């Protein structure tokens, strides 16, 4: 089937999106450091939002470094990855609501969005780890956020880093099984 062939080509040529996941782990490490600072929650949220601006250039740089294609010009499904990523911006309305109405919950909202937006990449890269880890990240972060009740919020981004590293290891193993 041509569709499955295209998906597997994306998986191998793009190394299952590991460059983007590594970039995400770096960004969430930065967010962890931000939330360890003794500054107002509003400032933390603004710095968290600004740190996301590093995502695309860092992803391109890391992808280039690990020799993973991120453009997929020759694959008919190539633009789908871009659309899946851009769809995350629609969810930012929830994040902005959190910044305005519930500043202490904004990092939890953002972390849940981050985890949930990974789900369709399971289909794109034909990689089951995304199907498993997207809901695991989202549910684990929600549970952690409810448990923390606005205290020690740095644990939320740290948990995202740890869960992203687990996902990276798993998608790398999946990638290696395809080459």
Secondary structure in CASP SS format (residue, H / E / C, confidence):
PFRMAT SS
TARGET T0000
AUTHOR 0000-0000-0000
METHOD secondary structure of the structure
MODEL  1
X C 1.00
X H 1.00
X H 1.00
X H 1.00
X H 1.00
X H 1.00
X H 1.00
X H 1.00
X H 1.00
X H 1.00
X H 1.00
X H 1.00
X H 1.00
X C 1.00
X H 1.00
X H 1.00
X H 1.00
X H 1.00
X H 1.00
X H 1.00
X H 1.00
X H 1.00
X H 1.00
X H 1.00
X H 1.00
X H 1.00
X H 1.00
X H 1.00
X H 1.00
X H 1.00
X H 1.00
X H 1.00
X H 1.00
X H 1.00
X H 1.00
X C 1.00
X C 1.00
X C 1.00
X C 1.00
X C 1.00
X H 1.00
X H 1.00
X H 1.00
X H 1.00
X H 1.00
X H 1.00
X H 1.00
X H 1.00
X H 1.00
X H 1.00
X H 1.00
X H 1.00
X H 1.00
X H 1.00
X H 1.00
X H 1.00
X H 1.00
X H 1.00
X H 1.00
X H 1.00
X H 1.00
X H 1.00
X H 1.00
X H 1.00
X H 1.00
X C 1.00
X C 1.00
X C 1.00
X C 1.00
X C 1.00
X C 1.00
X C 1.00
X C 1.00
X C 1.00
X C 1.00
X C 1.00
X C 1.00
X H 1.00
X H 1.00
X H 1.00
X H 1.00
X H 1.00
X H 1.00
X H 1.00
X H 1.00
X H 1.00
X H 1.00
X H 1.00
X H 1.00
X H 1.00
X H 1.00
X H 1.00
X H 1.00
X H 1.00
X H 1.00
X H 1.00
X H 1.00
X H 1.00
X H 1.00
X H 1.00
X H 1.00
X C 1.00
X H 1.00
X H 1.00
X H 1.00
X H 1.00
X H 1.00
X H 1.00
X H 1.00
X H 1.00
X H 1.00
X H 1.00
X H 1.00
X H 1.00
X H 1.00
X H 1.00
X C 1.00
X C 1.00
X C 1.00
X C 1.00
X H 1.00
X H 1.00
X H 1.00
X H 1.00
X C 1.00
X C 1.00
X C 1.00
X H 1.00
X H 1.00
X H 1.00
X H 1.00
X H 1.00
X H 1.00
X H 1.00
X H 1.00
X H 1.00
X H 1.00
X H 1.00
X H 1.00
X H 1.00
X H 1.00
X H 1.00
X H 1.00
X H 1.00
X H 1.00
X H 1.00
X H 1.00
X H 1.00
X C 1.00
X C 1.00
X C 1.00
X C 1.00
X C 1.00
X H 1.00
X H 1.00
X H 1.00
X H 1.00
X H 1.00
X H 1.00
X H 1.00
X H 1.00
X H 1.00
X H 1.00
X H 1.00
X H 1.00
X H 1.00
X H 1.00
X H 1.00
X H 1.00
X H 1.00
X H 1.00
X H 1.00
X H 1.00
X H 1.00
X H 1.00
X H 1.00
X H 1.00
X H 1.00
X C 1.00
END
